[in-house]
């Protein structure tokens, strides 16, 4: 997917370029900066940074990745939090945007960011996360690039505590434990066993007749129904796959492959992109053989956002990440 939140060590990301939350002097520091220097080779990287000299807050410079899997390192000094009165938001946005533009200039197809300025620089995590996602998602509207926001652990993640609590309450009210679902399923199976038709020939004839009938009355495929929804909602193809956090190449595969069956997370990503209500979402999912279930926390969280008419896929993915669920997109 074009924008993805991942829990990982940024120095181990296999991307074209990783971003270092640097200091203006481009010296080896602590935290993420220190980890990147050590993994790349501290002396080689410091020599490269010394040749550049310095970098202003909000700007970005590039060096080789040296011993990293990444080809390049982009160094950008984020702002120090001073209560929000010293243009911190504008400077943080500039750090992300200048890094993205520099990566694009060097024809990078993938880039990994830390949450800039949220360590010793003290930028509030929730606000920093929102700035990162809004800046990156705006950039991706006009550019094709895979962007990763790398979070080392949940303590570094900035989902609103109020939103987390609200979603948690919704899950508590609507989530049916999988054990209960399994018991219910077993009971249904036992009931079915008592109603088996023992005339095998009759069963075969009825099954064959039913299959022929079904094949003669196939409903729309996922691709066909999705394209019809796009027309009904007055959206363009580009607008749809960008909102769905889906790569252009995958969208093309779905569009041109009538029989293509996407994963459930991809199907739901398109439902969110098209701003479908619950009934429409179930309709689209059914064409791919899926349904929303209260025995899945993933499904309940998606249902929560649809009920709230919140179709911002990146906010939904923030919540899914916070609850250790698969993210939407592909």
C-alpha positions as a Markdown table, in Angstrom:
| # | Residue | x | y | z |
|---|---|---|---|---|
| 1 | Unk | 0.0 | 0.0 | 0.0 |
| 2 | Unk | 1.3 | 3.5 | -0.8 |
| 3 | Unk | 1.2 | 4.6 | 2.9 |
| 4 | Unk | 1.7 | 2.1 | 5.7 |
| 5 | Unk | 2.4 | 2.3 | 9.4 |
| 6 | Unk | 4.8 | -0.4 | 10.5 |
| 7 | Unk | 6.3 | -1.5 | 13.8 |
| 8 | Unk | 10.0 | -2.0 | 13.0 |
| 9 | Unk | 13.6 | -0.8 | 13.4 |
| 10 | Unk | 14.0 | 1.8 | 10.7 |
| 11 | Unk | 17.6 | 0.8 | 10.2 |
| 12 | Unk | 16.3 | -2.6 | 9.0 |
| 13 | Unk | 13.8 | -1.3 | 6.5 |
| 14 | Unk | 14.4 | -2.6 | 2.9 |
| 15 | Unk | 13.6 | 0.6 | 1.1 |
| 16 | Unk | 15.4 | 3.0 | -1.3 |
| 17 | Unk | 15.8 | 5.7 | 1.4 |
| 18 | Unk | 15.3 | 6.1 | 5.1 |
| 19 | Unk | 14.9 | 9.4 | 6.8 |
| 20 | Unk | 17.1 | 10.4 | 9.7 |
| 21 | Unk | 15.6 | 12.8 | 12.3 |
| 22 | Unk | 18.8 | 14.8 | 12.3 |
| 23 | Unk | 20.2 | 17.8 | 14.2 |
| 24 | Unk | 21.1 | 20.9 | 12.4 |
| 25 | Unk | 24.8 | 20.3 | 12.7 |
| 26 | Unk | 24.4 | 16.8 | 11.1 |
| 27 | Unk | 26.3 | 15.2 | 14.0 |
| 28 | Unk | 25.7 | 11.8 | 15.4 |
| 29 | Unk | 23.1 | 12.1 | 18.1 |
| 30 | Unk | 21.0 | 9.8 | 20.3 |
| 31 | Unk | 17.8 | 8.0 | 19.6 |
| 32 | Unk | 16.9 | 7.2 | 16.0 |
| 33 | Unk | 19.7 | 9.4 | 14.7 |
| 34 | Unk | 22.3 | 7.5 | 16.7 |
| 35 | Unk | 20.9 | 4.2 | 15.7 |
| 36 | Unk | 21.1 | 5.1 | 12.0 |
| 37 | Unk | 24.7 | 6.3 | 12.3 |
| 38 | Unk | 25.7 | 3.1 | 14.0 |
| 39 | Unk | 23.9 | 0.9 | 11.5 |
| 40 | Unk | 25.3 | 2.8 | 8.5 |
| 41 | Unk | 28.8 | 3.0 | 9.8 |
| 42 | Unk | 29.3 | 6.0 | 12.1 |
| 43 | Unk | 32.7 | 7.2 | 10.7 |
| 44 | Unk | 31.7 | 6.9 | 7.0 |
| 45 | Unk | 28.3 | 8.6 | 7.6 |
| 46 | Unk | 29.8 | 11.4 | 9.7 |
| 47 | Unk | 32.4 | 12.1 | 7.1 |
| 48 | Unk | 29.7 | 12.4 | 4.5 |
| 49 | Unk | 27.6 | 14.7 | 6.8 |
| 50 | Unk | 30.7 | 16.8 | 7.5 |
| 51 | Unk | 31.2 | 17.4 | 3.8 |
| 52 | Unk | 27.6 | 18.9 | 3.7 |
| 53 | Unk | 28.2 | 20.9 | 6.8 |
| 54 | Unk | 24.8 | 21.6 | 8.2 |
| 55 | Unk | 21.1 | 21.6 | 7.5 |
| 56 | Unk | 18.4 | 24.1 | 8.6 |
| 57 | Unk | 15.4 | 23.0 | 10.5 |
| 58 | Unk | 12.7 | 21.8 | 8.1 |
| 59 | Unk | 15.1 | 21.3 | 5.2 |
| 60 | Unk | 16.6 | 18.0 | 4.0 |
| 61 | Unk | 19.9 | 16.7 | 2.6 |
| 62 | Unk | 20.9 | 13.3 | 1.2 |
| 63 | Unk | 23.9 | 11.0 | 1.8 |
| 64 | Unk | 24.6 | 7.4 | 0.8 |
| 65 | Unk | 23.2 | 4.6 | 2.9 |
| 66 | Unk | 26.6 | 3.0 | 3.3 |
| 67 | Unk | 26.1 | -0.3 | 5.3 |
| 68 | Unk | 22.3 | 0.0 | 5.4 |
| 69 | Unk | 19.9 | -1.9 | 3.1 |
| 70 | Unk | 18.7 | 1.5 | 2.0 |
| 71 | Unk | 20.6 | 3.1 | -0.9 |
| 72 | Unk | 20.3 | 6.6 | 0.6 |
| 73 | Unk | 19.7 | 8.4 | 3.9 |
| 74 | Unk | 17.8 | 11.7 | 3.9 |
| 75 | Unk | 18.7 | 13.9 | 6.9 |
| 76 | Unk | 16.1 | 16.4 | 8.1 |
| 77 | Unk | 16.2 | 18.4 | 11.4 |
| 78 | Unk | 12.7 | 18.6 | 12.8 |
| 79 | Unk | 11.6 | 21.4 | 15.1 |
| 80 | Unk | 12.0 | 21.5 | 18.9 |
| 81 | Unk | 8.6 | 21.8 | 20.5 |
| 82 | Unk | 8.2 | 25.1 | 22.3 |
| 83 | Unk | 4.5 | 25.1 | 23.0 |
| 84 | Unk | 3.4 | 25.4 | 19.3 |
| 85 | Unk | 4.2 | 29.2 | 19.1 |
| 86 | Unk | 7.4 | 29.1 | 17.1 |
| 87 | Unk | 6.1 | 27.7 | 13.8 |
| 88 | Unk | 6.7 | 24.2 | 14.9 |
| 89 | Unk | 3.9 | 22.8 | 12.7 |
| 90 | Unk | 5.0 | 24.5 | 9.6 |
| 91 | Unk | 8.6 | 23.4 | 10.1 |
| 92 | Unk | 7.6 | 19.8 | 10.8 |
| 93 | Unk | 5.5 | 19.8 | 7.6 |
| 94 | Unk | 8.5 | 21.1 | 5.7 |
| 95 | Unk | 10.7 | 18.3 | 7.1 |
| 96 | Unk | 8.3 | 15.7 | 5.7 |
| 97 | Unk | 7.6 | 17.5 | 2.4 |
| 98 | Unk | 11.2 | 18.4 | 1.6 |
| 99 | Unk | 12.3 | 14.8 | 2.4 |
| 100 | Unk | 9.6 | 13.4 | 0.0 |
| 101 | Unk | 10.6 | 15.8 | -2.8 |
| 102 | Unk | 14.3 | 15.0 | -2.4 |
| 103 | Unk | 13.5 | 11.3 | -2.5 |
| 104 | Unk | 11.4 | 11.9 | -5.6 |
| 105 | Unk | 14.2 | 13.9 | -7.2 |
| 106 | Unk | 16.5 | 10.9 | -6.8 |
| 107 | Unk | 13.9 | 8.6 | -8.3 |
| 108 | Unk | 13.3 | 6.7 | -5.1 |
| 109 | Unk | 10.2 | 4.4 | -5.2 |
| 110 | Unk | 10.1 | 3.7 | -1.4 |
| 111 | Unk | 10.9 | 5.7 | 1.7 |
| 112 | Unk | 10.7 | 5.1 | 5.4 |
| 113 | Unk | 10.2 | 7.8 | 8.0 |
| 114 | Unk | 10.4 | 7.9 | 11.8 |
| 115 | Unk | 7.9 | 10.1 | 13.6 |
| 116 | Unk | 10.1 | 13.2 | 13.4 |
| 117 | Unk | 10.6 | 15.4 | 16.5 |
| 118 | Unk | 8.7 | 13.1 | 18.8 |
| 119 | Unk | 11.7 | 12.0 | 20.8 |
| 120 | Unk | 13.9 | 14.3 | 22.8 |
| 121 | Unk | 12.6 | 17.3 | 20.7 |
| 122 | Unk | 9.3 | 16.8 | 22.6 |
| 123 | Unk | 6.7 | 17.3 | 19.8 |
| 124 | Unk | 3.3 | 15.9 | 21.0 |
| 125 | Unk | 3.0 | 12.4 | 19.4 |
| 126 | Unk | -0.7 | 12.7 | 18.4 |
| 127 | Unk | -0.1 | 16.1 | 16.6 |
| 128 | Unk | 3.1 | 14.8 | 15.0 |
| 129 | Unk | 1.4 | 11.7 | 13.7 |
| 130 | Unk | -1.4 | 13.8 | 12.2 |
| 131 | Unk | 1.0 | 16.1 | 10.5 |
| 132 | Unk | 3.0 | 13.2 | 9.1 |
| 133 | Unk | 0.0 | 11.5 | 7.7 |
| 134 | Unk | -1.7 | 14.6 | 6.3 |
| 135 | Unk | 1.6 | 15.8 | 4.6 |
| 136 | Unk | 2.5 | 12.3 | 3.2 |
| 137 | Unk | -1.1 | 11.6 | 1.9 |
| 138 | Unk | -1.3 | 15.0 | 0.2 |
| 139 | Unk | 2.0 | 14.3 | -1.5 |
| 140 | Unk | 0.9 | 10.9 | -2.7 |
| 141 | Unk | -2.1 | 12.4 | -4.5 |
| 142 | Unk | 0.3 | 13.5 | -7.2 |
| 143 | Unk | 3.1 | 11.0 | -6.8 |
| 144 | Unk | 3.6 | 7.3 | -6.9 |
| 145 | Unk | 5.8 | 6.2 | -4.0 |
| 146 | Unk | 5.6 | 3.7 | -1.2 |
| 147 | Unk | 5.9 | 5.5 | 2.1 |
| 148 | Unk | 6.4 | 3.8 | 5.5 |
| 149 | Unk | 5.9 | 5.4 | 8.9 |
| 150 | Unk | 8.1 | 3.4 | 11.2 |
| 151 | Unk | 7.1 | 3.1 | 14.8 |
| 152 | Unk | 9.5 | 1.2 | 17.1 |
| 153 | Unk | 6.9 | 0.4 | 19.7 |
| 154 | Unk | 3.4 | 1.5 | 20.8 |
| 155 | Unk | 4.8 | 4.1 | 23.2 |
| 156 | Unk | 6.0 | 6.1 | 20.2 |
| 157 | Unk | 2.6 | 6.0 | 18.6 |
| 158 | Unk | 0.2 | 8.9 | 18.9 |
| 159 | Unk | -3.4 | 7.7 | 18.4 |
| 160 | Unk | -5.8 | 10.0 | 20.3 |
| 161 | Unk | -6.6 | 8.4 | 23.7 |
| 162 | Unk | -10.1 | 9.7 | 23.4 |
| 163 | Unk | -10.5 | 7.9 | 20.0 |
| 164 | Unk | -8.9 | 4.8 | 21.3 |
| 165 | Unk | -11.3 | 4.7 | 24.3 |
| 166 | Unk | -14.3 | 5.3 | 22.0 |
| 167 | Unk | -13.3 | 2.5 | 19.6 |
| 168 | Unk | -12.6 | 0.2 | 22.6 |
| 169 | Unk | -16.1 | 0.8 | 23.9 |
| 170 | Unk | -17.6 | 0.1 | 20.5 |
| 171 | Unk | -15.7 | -3.2 | 20.3 |
| 172 | Unk | -16.9 | -4.2 | 23.8 |
| 173 | Unk | -20.5 | -3.5 | 22.8 |
| 174 | Unk | -20.4 | -5.2 | 19.4 |
| 175 | Unk | -17.6 | -7.8 | 19.3 |
| 176 | Unk | -18.7 | -11.4 | 19.7 |
| 177 | Unk | -15.9 | -13.7 | 20.9 |
| 178 | Unk | -14.7 | -16.2 | 18.4 |
| 179 | Unk | -15.3 | -19.0 | 20.8 |
| 180 | Unk | -19.0 | -18.1 | 20.9 |
| 181 | Unk | -19.1 | -18.0 | 17.2 |
| 182 | Unk | -17.4 | -21.4 | 16.9 |
| 183 | Unk | -19.8 | -22.9 | 19.4 |
| 184 | Unk | -22.7 | -21.5 | 17.4 |
| 185 | Unk | -21.2 | -22.9 | 14.2 |
| 186 | Unk | -20.8 | -26.4 | 15.8 |
| 187 | Unk | -24.4 | -26.4 | 16.9 |
| 188 | Unk | -25.5 | -25.5 | 13.4 |
| 189 | Unk | -23.4 | -28.4 | 12.0 |
| 190 | Unk | -25.0 | -30.9 | 14.4 |
| 191 | Unk | -28.4 | -29.7 | 13.4 |
| 192 | Unk | -27.5 | -30.1 | 9.8 |
| 193 | Unk | -26.3 | -33.6 | 10.4 |
| 194 | Unk | -29.7 | -34.6 | 11.6 |
| 195 | Unk | -31.3 | -33.4 | 8.4 |
| 196 | Unk | -29.0 | -35.1 | 5.8 |
| 197 | Unk | -30.8 | -36.6 | 2.9 |
| 198 | Unk | -29.6 | -40.2 | 2.6 |
| 199 | Unk | -30.7 | -40.8 | -1.0 |
| 200 | Unk | -27.3 | -40.1 | -2.7 |
| 201 | Unk | -28.7 | -40.2 | -6.2 |
| 202 | Unk | -31.3 | -37.6 | -5.2 |
| 203 | Unk | -28.6 | -35.4 | -3.6 |
| 204 | Unk | -26.4 | -35.6 | -6.7 |
| 205 | Unk | -29.2 | -34.7 | -9.0 |
| 206 | Unk | -30.3 | -31.8 | -6.8 |
| 207 | Unk | -26.7 | -30.5 | -6.4 |
| 208 | Unk | -26.1 | -30.7 | -10.2 |
| 209 | Unk | -29.3 | -28.9 | -10.9 |
| 210 | Unk | -28.5 | -26.2 | -8.3 |
| 211 | Unk | -25.0 | -25.7 | -9.6 |
| 212 | Unk | -26.2 | -25.3 | -13.2 |
| 213 | Unk | -28.8 | -22.8 | -12.0 |
| 214 | Unk | -26.2 | -20.8 | -10.1 |
| 215 | Unk | -23.8 | -20.7 | -13.1 |
| 216 | Unk | -26.6 | -19.4 | -15.3 |
| 217 | Unk | -27.4 | -16.6 | -12.9 |
| 218 | Unk | -24.0 | -15.3 | -11.9 |
| 219 | Unk | -24.2 | -11.9 | -10.3 |
| 220 | Unk | -21.7 | -9.0 | -10.9 |
| 221 | Unk | -18.1 | -9.7 | -10.1 |
| 222 | Unk | -16.2 | -7.5 | -7.6 |
| 223 | Unk | -14.6 | -5.6 | -10.4 |
| 224 | Unk | -17.9 | -4.9 | -12.2 |
| 225 | Unk | -19.7 | -3.8 | -9.1 |
| 226 | Unk | -16.8 | -1.6 | -7.9 |
| 227 | Unk | -16.6 | 0.1 | -11.3 |
| 228 | Unk | -20.4 | 0.7 | -11.2 |
| 229 | Unk | -20.0 | 2.2 | -7.7 |
| 230 | Unk | -17.3 | 4.5 | -9.0 |
| 231 | Unk | -19.7 | 5.8 | -11.7 |
| 232 | Unk | -22.6 | 6.1 | -9.3 |
| 233 | Unk | -20.4 | 8.1 | -6.8 |
| 234 | Unk | -19.1 | 10.4 | -9.6 |
| 235 | Unk | -15.5 | 9.6 | -8.9 |
| 236 | Unk | -12.5 | 9.0 | -11.2 |
| 237 | Unk | -10.3 | 5.9 | -11.2 |
| 238 | Unk | -7.3 | 7.8 | -9.8 |
| 239 | Unk | -9.3 | 9.4 | -7.1 |
| 240 | Unk | -10.6 | 6.0 | -6.1 |
| 241 | Unk | -7.3 | 4.1 | -5.8 |
| 242 | Unk | -5.6 | 7.0 | -4.1 |
| 243 | Unk | -8.3 | 7.2 | -1.5 |
| 244 | Unk | -8.2 | 3.4 | -1.1 |
| 245 | Unk | -4.4 | 3.5 | -0.4 |
| 246 | Unk | -4.0 | 1.1 | -3.2 |
| 247 | Unk | -1.2 | 1.0 | -5.7 |
| 248 | Unk | -2.1 | 2.0 | -9.3 |
| 249 | Unk | -0.8 | -1.3 | -10.7 |
| 250 | Unk | -3.1 | -3.3 | -8.5 |
| 251 | Unk | -6.1 | -1.2 | -9.4 |
| 252 | Unk | -5.3 | -1.7 | -13.0 |
| 253 | Unk | -5.2 | -5.5 | -12.4 |
| 254 | Unk | -8.6 | -5.4 | -10.7 |
| 255 | Unk | -10.1 | -3.1 | -13.3 |
| 256 | Unk | -9.0 | -5.3 | -16.2 |
| 257 | Unk | -9.6 | -8.6 | -14.6 |
| 258 | Unk | -13.3 | -9.3 | -14.3 |
| 259 | Unk | -12.7 | -12.5 | -12.3 |
| 260 | Unk | -10.0 | -10.9 | -10.0 |
| 261 | Unk | -10.8 | -11.5 | -6.3 |
| 262 | Unk | -9.1 | -9.1 | -4.0 |
| 263 | Unk | -8.2 | -9.7 | -0.3 |
| 264 | Unk | -10.8 | -8.6 | 2.2 |
| 265 | Unk | -8.6 | -5.6 | 3.3 |
| 266 | Unk | -8.4 | -4.4 | -0.2 |
| 267 | Unk | -12.1 | -4.8 | -0.9 |
| 268 | Unk | -12.8 | -2.8 | 2.3 |
| 269 | Unk | -10.3 | -0.2 | 1.3 |
| 270 | Unk | -12.4 | 0.4 | -1.9 |
| 271 | Unk | -15.6 | 0.6 | 0.2 |
| 272 | Unk | -14.0 | 3.3 | 2.3 |
| 273 | Unk | -12.6 | 5.1 | -0.7 |
| 274 | Unk | -16.1 | 5.1 | -2.3 |
| 275 | Unk | -17.7 | 6.2 | 1.0 |
| 276 | Unk | -20.2 | 3.3 | 1.0 |
| 277 | Unk | -22.7 | 2.9 | 3.8 |
| 278 | Unk | -22.9 | -0.4 | 5.6 |
| 279 | Unk | -25.5 | -1.9 | 3.3 |
| 280 | Unk | -23.4 | -0.9 | 0.2 |
| 281 | Unk | -20.3 | -2.2 | 1.9 |
| 282 | Unk | -21.9 | -5.6 | 2.4 |
| 283 | Unk | -23.0 | -5.5 | -1.2 |
| 284 | Unk | -19.5 | -4.9 | -2.5 |
| 285 | Unk | -17.9 | -7.4 | -0.1 |
| 286 | Unk | -20.4 | -10.1 | -1.1 |
| 287 | Unk | -19.2 | -9.9 | -4.8 |
| 288 | Unk | -15.8 | -11.0 | -3.5 |
| 289 | Unk | -17.2 | -13.7 | -1.1 |
| 290 | Unk | -16.8 | -11.7 | 2.1 |
| 291 | Unk | -19.0 | -10.2 | 4.7 |
| 292 | Unk | -18.6 | -8.0 | 7.9 |
| 293 | Unk | -18.8 | -10.1 | 11.1 |
| 294 | Unk | -19.0 | -9.2 | 14.7 |
| 295 | Unk | -16.7 | -12.1 | 15.5 |
| 296 | Unk | -13.8 | -10.1 | 14.0 |
| 297 | Unk | -12.3 | -7.0 | 15.7 |
| 298 | Unk | -11.0 | -5.9 | 12.4 |
| 299 | Unk | -14.6 | -5.9 | 11.0 |
| 300 | Unk | -16.0 | -4.2 | 14.1 |
| 301 | Unk | -13.5 | -1.3 | 13.8 |
| 302 | Unk | -14.3 | -0.8 | 10.1 |
| 303 | Unk | -18.0 | -0.8 | 11.0 |
| 304 | Unk | -17.4 | 1.8 | 13.7 |
| 305 | Unk | -15.8 | 4.2 | 11.2 |
| 306 | Unk | -18.5 | 3.7 | 8.6 |
| 307 | Unk | -21.2 | 4.3 | 11.2 |
| 308 | Unk | -19.4 | 7.5 | 12.1 |
| 309 | Unk | -19.2 | 8.4 | 8.4 |
| 310 | Unk | -15.4 | 8.8 | 8.8 |
| 311 | Unk | -13.9 | 7.7 | 5.5 |
| 312 | Unk | -10.3 | 8.9 | 6.1 |
| 313 | Unk | -8.5 | 5.6 | 5.4 |
| 314 | Unk | -5.3 | 6.8 | 7.1 |
| 315 | Unk | -7.2 | 7.6 | 10.3 |
| 316 | Unk | -8.8 | 4.2 | 10.1 |
| 317 | Unk | -5.4 | 2.6 | 9.6 |
| 318 | Unk | -4.1 | 4.4 | 12.7 |
| 319 | Unk | -6.9 | 2.8 | 14.7 |
| 320 | Unk | -6.3 | -0.6 | 13.2 |
| 321 | Unk | -2.6 | -0.3 | 13.9 |
| 322 | Unk | -3.3 | 0.6 | 17.6 |
| 323 | Unk | -5.5 | -2.5 | 18.0 |
| 324 | Unk | -2.9 | -4.8 | 16.2 |
| 325 | Unk | -5.1 | -5.4 | 13.2 |
| 326 | Unk | -4.3 | -5.6 | 9.5 |
| 327 | Unk | -4.3 | -2.3 | 7.7 |
| 328 | Unk | -6.5 | -1.3 | 4.8 |
| 329 | Unk | -5.0 | -1.1 | 1.3 |
| 330 | Unk | -2.7 | -3.2 | -0.8 |
